[in-house]
Amino acid sequence: MRKVNPRSDFKGLTLSVAGLVVMMLVLSNASPIRGQGAESQARHKKDEAKELAMKITEPFTFAAVGDILAQRRPIGQLDDPRFQALMKVMRAADMTYANLEGQIINPSDPDYHGPQEPIGEWLPITIPEDLKSMGIRVVTTANNQAMNAGSEAMFETNRLLDEAGITHAGTGKNLEDARQPHFGDTPKGAIGVVGMFSIDPTSNADRPVRFSNARDNTPGVNPIHLTPYNIVTAEQMASLRNIRDAVYAHRSEVLAPVAPVPANESLNQLTLFGTNYRVGDNVGSISYRMDAKDLVGIVQSIRDGKQNSDFMIVAIHCHQNSFSYQEYSHDNSEPDFLVELAHQAIDNGADVFVGSGVHTLRGVEIYKGKPIFYGLNSFFNVEISPTYTEYLNGIHQPDDLEVLLTTSRYEGGKLKEVRLYPADLGADDRPTSKVGIPMTPSPEQAQRTLKHLQEMSKQFGTIISIENGVGVINVAQTK
């Protein structure tokens, strides 16, 4: 597996975006103190470090899983010890999180005026109570299934979650609403959550409705827009430029030609037939530029959320690949923007960063004493059941059926330990009716999953020990 250096191919641009974020946040928070009362205002100015710190000092455990996808029936009470062993961990946590991928509707609700028939991933009306039975009390809803049946179904989903007392974030009536943090309570303190979905041009290629991002006056998901750049050598770039120039030589033959090549065009970057290229070291990899305006808005939401809560969750649904030659969304390597985004989230108040969407596992990092889970895979995914054999024999990777349940334990406001519980969606020999439901794996499979996770996380300096089929990160031992 590639050793990820998130700043190798795109260092200058990534850092310039980060600098812009910092500058804009400083300007937006600046309030010059002058005149009467200035001394009092200065004396009562909040300490930023304290505002952005973890504020729960009692022992606190946060549990996180990935996507709840295509769950057609209530499952939380399934009487199988391999399943209930995982539920016991989730229920015991002070707060348990998941990404809810799909829409919930109540066709008999007189206030609901959207589609009555399932479109895309459709979740049963029983799902909110089922989530609660599994210990899940907070979800994000920003993902590629969030707008399957349009805004009416999205509003109905959020309303049903509200009725059930499940905190949710990531979709709303407009961009401001979708982006803002939402809050829930535990006996030990308030939790905040911001959810987002990463969107690049390929995200909208086949199902534009499902990927609807919120705008100033349009409902949808909270987006972080990305511009992908395919990495090539300088020699390859010269060949691409020769192709482009040969094509552009015909501009005079049409009445409305494309714009000419800029006089100050960079020799290290160009766009050819709608695809962006950039010179770099890791040929065949993809580097992403985050939209600066989106990033500023998201970071501000994280800061606002943390200032108004004691524990801040930031989550992303991310399908992006690191390599142009990798099948879409089956990539164990973290795309460069995801590492930068996770770090910025924690720098601005997140206590945990959770990634889902990719149909494999990704590494775990402890950054500034905070956990980052780059990819947890789908925790429930019963959509694979009808074509299980085809699924296993297709393009999918073996770890598509390996998922994680994670717990992060804090004491005195500091992360002490992370535990990684492997779960199996169906690599074992089980009836098709139970494929896609997480179960405690065999000792052999647990060992296999955790060893893979050790290798993927090594690049971040993360040390994972294996104890009785569970991965354990002792934060004091991690760089």
N, C-alpha and C positions, 0 to 999 in steps of 0.2 A: 504493500500500500504506500502511496505517496506520502512523504513527510510534508505536512501542510505548513507553508509559510504564508500567512494570509496577506502579507504586504510585499511579497517578492516581485510580482509582475505589475502591480498597480500601486506601488507605494506612494508616489507623489500625489496621485489623484485621491487616493483614500485618505491620506493625511490632510489634504487640503479641504476635503469635505468635513472631516472631523474638526479642523480648525474653524470652519465656517459655523458649524453647530455651536461650538464653544462661544465664538464671538457673538452670535445672534442671541444665545441664551443670556449672556452677560448683559447685552444691551436691553433685552426684554425685561430683565429683572432689576435693572438699574433704576434707582429712584433718588436723585440728588437731594440731600438734606440741607435745607436752608431756612432761615427765618426763625420765628418763635417756635419753640418746641423741638428744634433740631437736636439739642443735647439729649432730650428725652428719647427721641426716635433712635438716635445712635446707641443710647444705652440699652434699649430694648430690641435692637436688631438681632434676629435669630442667627444662631451659630449654624452655618451651612453643614458642617460635618455632622453635627448632632441631628439635624433635620433629615439627612440622607442616610443615617445609620439605622441598623436593625434596632428597633425600640422595645422588643419583647425580651425581657430579662429572665423570665421563668423558663424552665425547660420546655422546648417547643419542637414539635416534629411536623414537617411538611412532607406529604407524599405526592408523587406525580406519576401519571401514566400518559400515554400518547393519545391516539385518536379513538373515539367511540364511533365506529363506522358500521353502517348497515346492520344495526341491531334490530331484528324484526320482532322480537318478543321479550318479555321480562326475563332476565337471566340472574339478577342479583341473589335470588334465593335458591339457585341450583344446588341441590344436595349432593355435591361431589367433593370429597375432601381435598382433592388437588386444586379445585377452584376456590373452595372456602378458605384454604390456607392463605391465598393471596388477598381475599376479601378481609380476612382478619387483620392483616397488616394495614390495609387502607382504612378500615374503620377505626383502628387504634390511633391514627394520626390526628393531630389537632386540626389540620386542614388537608384535604385531598383534592387534587386538580386533575382535569382531563380536558382534551379538546373535543368538543361536540361537533362531529362532521355530518351534517344533514339538517333537515328541517322537520319540525313537529307541527302538526296541525290538528285542530279539533273541528271536523266538518260540520258538527252540530252547533258550533258557536255562531250566534246570529251576527256577531260583529266581524266574522271572518268572511271575506269576499274573494279569496284566491282560488286556485285550482283545487278540485276535489279528488283528483286521481293522482297517484304517486308520480313524481318527476324526479329522476336521479335518486340519490340516497334519501329515503323517506323513513323517518323514525316514528315508532308508535307513540300514541298519546300517553302511554304508560311510562315512557322513558324518564321523565323527571323524578318520579317516585322510585324508579329502579336505580337511578343514579344515587339517590339519597340512601337507598338500602345498601349500596356498596361503599358508602362513606364519602362520596363525591359531593362537595358543597360549592365548588367554584369551577366554571368552565369558560373557555374562550370559544367564540363562534365564527371567527374570521378564517375562512378556508374556501376551497374551490367548490364546496357543496352548499355554501351558505345562502346562495340565491337561486337554487334549483328551480323553485316555483315562483320566483319573483319576490317583491318587497312585502306583499301581503302575508305570505308564508313566513318571511323573516320576522315581521312584527309579531305574528302569532307565536312563533317559537320563543321570542324574547318574553312575551306576555306569560306564556305557560311556565317558563323558567322562573319568572318573578313570582307567580302564584305558588310555586313549589319552594320558594325561599332559596333558590340556587343563584349565587352571584355569577354574572356573565358579563363579558366585554368583547368588543371586536366588530360589532355590527350596529347600525343605527340609521336614523332618518336622514342624516347627512354626514359629511366628513367629520365635522366637529363632534357630533354625537357618537359616531363609530370609533373615533380616536380617543375619546376621553376615558379616564380610568373609572372603574366601578369598584364598589366597596362592600365588604361583608364583615361580619363580626365573629370572633371566637371569645371564649371566656378569658383568654390571655391577651387579647388585643385585636385591633382592626386590621384586616387585610385589604390590600388594593390589588387590582389586576388590570393590565393592558394587553390586548390581543391584536395581532396583525397577520397579514398574509402577504408574502413576497410575490410580486408580479413582474414577469419579463415578457417580451413579445410572444414567446412560445406559449405562455399561459393562456392567451386569448385565441390561439390558432383554431381550435375545433369547437369550443363550447363557450362562446362569448358571454352568454347569459349567466352561466355558472360562475364566472369570474368577475362579476360586476363589482367594481370598487366604488365606494362612496365618493361623492363630490359635494361641492358647496350646497347644492340644492337637490341632490339625488341620493336616495337610500343605497346602502351597500356595505361592503366590508372596509375595514381600516387597511389601506394599502401601504406597502413600501415598494415603490416602483424601481426596477433595475434595468440597466443597460448592459447587456452581455458583450464581452470582447473575446474573440477567439485568439489565442496566443500562437504566434508564428515566429520564425527566425527572420533576421534582417534580409537574408537572401530571398526567402519566400515572400516577404513584404514587397521587395522590388519586383518580383514576378507578378504579384497581384496588382501593383501600380501600373505595370506595363499593360495588363489586360484592361484595367480601368481607362487608361489614357487612349488605348486603341478604340474602345467603345465611345468615349467622349469625343473622339475625332469626328463623329457623325452628328454632333450637335447642330451644325449649320444646316443640316438637311431637313430639319423640322421647324414648324412655326413656333412651337412652345417648348424650347429645349430646357433640360434641367439646368440648375445653376452651375456656373463654371467652378472649377477647382479653386479654392481660396489661394491667394498668393502666398500666404504664410502657413500653408499646410504642413503639419508635422510629418517628418519622414518615418515616424514610428507608429503611425496610426492612420487607418483609412476605412471607409465604408464602401463595399462592393456588392451590388445587387441586394441591398438591404441588410447585409451582414457586416458587423463591425470586426475589424482585425487590429491587433496591437502586437508590437514586437516584445518578446519576453523570453525567459529561460525555459519554462515548462511547456514545450510545444504540444499542442493538442488540448491543453487545459483551457478553462474558461475563467475569465476574471470579470467581476461585476462592479459597476458604478451605481451606488445608491443615489436616488433622487434627493438632492440636498434639501429641498423644501419639505418633502416627506420626513426625512430624518430629523430635521429641526422640530417639526410638529410632534413626532413620536417621542423624542427625547424630552420635550417640554411636558408631555402627558405623563411620562414616567416620573419626572421630578414633582409634578403636581400631585400625582398619586402617592408618592412616598411621603410628601409633606403632610398629607392628610390620612396616613395610615401608619401602622406600626411594622407591617411586613408587606413587601411589594413583590408581586409576581409579574414577570414579563414573559409572554409566550408568542411564538411564531409558528405558522403553518408554512413550511418551506419545501418545495419540490426541486429546487435548482441542483444541477449537477456541477461537478468540478471539472469534468472532462467532456469534450465534444464527441468522443468515441464511446461513451458510456450510455447504455439504454436509459431513457429518461426516468428520473426519480428512483433509481436503484443504485445509488452511489454512497458508499461508506465514508467517503472523504468530505470534509466540511468545505463548502464554497467559501472563497475569501471574504466576501461581504458578511457572511454569517458570523464569523469570528469577530470581525470589527464591530458589528452591530451588538453582539452579546457583551463585548467589553464596554462599549459606550453605555449600554443599558445599566450595567452594574456601576460604572463610574457615576451615573446620575441617579442612583438610588435603588435599583433593583436588588432584591435579596436572593433571587433565583431567576435563571433564564432557562426556559424549556422549549425545545424544538420538536416538532412533529411534521408529518406530511410525507417525508421521504419513506419509501417502503423497505427500509433496512435500518440497521442500528448505526449510530455514529458515536464518536468518542465523548468522554466526560472530562471537563476541565474544572479545576478549582482556581478561580481568578480573584485575587485580592480577598481571599477567604470566603468567596461566594461560589456556589455550584452552578455550572453550566452543563446542561444535558443537550447535546447538539442534535440528537435524533433518537426518539424512543420507540419508533414504529407504531403501528396501529394496535391498540390494546384489545379492542374487539374488531373483528372483521369477518362477519359470517357471509359476506358476499362471495367469498372464495368457495363456499360449500358446494354449490351446484356443479362447478367445473373443477373439482379438487384435483383430479388426475391430470387434467389439462394444465392446471395451474402449476403443479409440481414439475411437469415436463416441458413447460414453456420457457420464456426468457427470464423467469424470476430466479433470484439468488436463494441459496439455502437459508440465509438468515431472514428472508421475508417472513418466515413463520416463527422467528425468535423475537420476543419483545421484552421490554423492561418495565418493572415497577420500581420506583426509586423512593427512598426516604432520606430526608436531610434533617439531622438532629442538631439543635442549637441549645447552647447553655450560656447564660449571662450575655445574651445578644451576639454570641459568636458561634460560627459553625464548628461543630466538633467531629461529626462523623456522617458519612454518606453510605447508605446500604443499597445495593443493586440486586434486586430479586429477578432472576430470569424467569420468563414465562413462555409457554409453548402454545402456539395456535393450531397445531395439527401435524407436526413432524412425526409425532408418535403414531402408533397404530390405533386409531379410534374411529368410531362410527362417523360417517359423513355429517350427520345431524349435529355433531358437536365440534366440527371443524370451525375454526375462527373464534372459539371461546378460549380465553387464556387459562392454562392449567400449569400447575407446578411441574417442571420437566423432570425427566429421569436424571439421576446423578451424572450420567455420562453426557447428556445433552447440556445440562447446567454448566458442567466443566468446559465444554466446547464453546458455549456462548460467552462465558466469562473470560476465557483465555483470549478469544477474539477481541473482546472489549478491552482487555489489558493492552493488546497490541495497538488498537486504535487510539487509546488514550495516552500512550507512552510519549507521543510527540509533545503533549502539554505538560509533561513532568508529573503526570498523575500516577500514583502508585496504588494499584488495586490488589488487595490480598483476597484469597478465596477461602471462605470459612463455611463448611457444611453446605455447600451449594449456593452461597450468597457472596456477592462481591462486597468488600468493605474498604472504604477509603478513610484512613485516619488522617484528618486534615493536618495535624501537627507534623506528620511525616511527609506531606506533599509539598513540593517546591512552591 
